[in-house]
């Protein structure tokens, strides 16, 4: 999960955001700092105190929502970095043009990750391990 990786990798405070109350509760039970919020809500952006936020990672798989979030961050003169996910080259290009510093090709990276996983569970004789 992105939250756990970032917290372990950088040791800095990580804040998660989700529009689903039940998802927020589940994260809180795992001792993650996650708040209820919706990036498509203009009020969210108007009330966002940027303070010490240095990076926003948009893991939303809906392109129009990512496009909206990147646009609002840039309109608010957000000074940190923005990373997002895209499915296709046109989406990736658009997010970069809107101001995302890094865009992750979800399909390409998922395929590579799947292939790596398959290689890890294969034995030298071409048979799968049970793990």
N, C-alpha and C positions, 0 to 999 in steps of 0.2 A: 504494500500500500504506500502511496506517495507520502502520506503524513509520517509514517514510521521511518521511512527511508530518510526523509529530510531531517527529522529530529535526530536520528542516529548519526547521519553524515556530517551535519553542521553544528550540532549541539546548541543551536539557537532556538529561541521560542518559535513554535509553529502554531498557527491558528488555522483551524479548518472551518469551512462554511458549508452548510447544506440547507436546502429548502424543505427537506422532509424531517419533520419533528422526530419520527421514530428512528431515523438514521442518526440524528444528533444524539439521542438518548443512548443508542447502541455504542457510539464512539465514546461518550462520556463514561460508560460502564467499563471501557477499556482504558480509562484515565487519559484520554486524548482531550485536548482543549478544542472543542468544536462548538460553534454557535449557529443558531438558526438564522438564516438569511437567504435572500433570493437576489441573484445578480441581475435579474431582469426587472427588478423593482427600482425605479428611479430614486425613491426615497432612501434606499440602501446606499447609493452612491453619493447622494447629497449629504448624508449623515456620516459618511466614512471619514474617520480621523486617520489620515495617512501616517502621521507620526514617524515611527521607526520601521515602517513596512518597506523592506528592501526588495522583495520578490513576491509576485503574484503568479501562482500556477493554476491555470484553468484546465481542469481535467474533465470538463463537460464535453460529452460526445455530440452535442447538438451545435452545429456550426453557427447558426444564427444567434444563439445565446453567446457563444464565444466572441463572435463579431461584435455584438452589442457591448459585452464586457470590456473588450479591448478599446473600443471607441470611447466608452465612458471613462475609462482610466486615462486615456490620452487627453480627453476634454478637461479632466480635472487636474491636469498637469502633474500626474503621478510621476515621481522622479526615480522610481525603482525599475527593476526589470520585469518583463511580462513574458511568461511562457504559456503556450497553449497547445492543444491537440487539433489535428485536422485529419480528414480521411483521404482527401484527394489533392492533387497538385494545385488545382485552382483555389481550393480553400486555404491551403498552406500559403500560397502566394498572396491571397487577399489579407490574411491575418498579418503577414509580414509587412505588407504595404500599409496596413492600419496602425502598425507600431509595435507588434509583438517582436520581442528580441529573439525568441527561439520558438520554433513550431515543430512539434513531434508528429511524424507521419504514423498515425495509429495502426493502419493496416500493415505497412512495411515493417514496423518495429514488432508488431504482434507476430507476424510470420517468422521473423528472425528469432524471437524469443521462444516460439513454439518449436522451431527446428533445434535450438539449443537444448530445450527440455528433452526432446526425443533422443538426442545424442547422449544425454546424461543417463537415461534409463536403459540404453542399449548395452548389452554385453558385447564383448569382443567377437563372439560367434554370431552376432546379428539377432540374437534373441533378446526380448525385453526382460529387464529386472522387474520384480514385483513392486518396487517403490515408485 
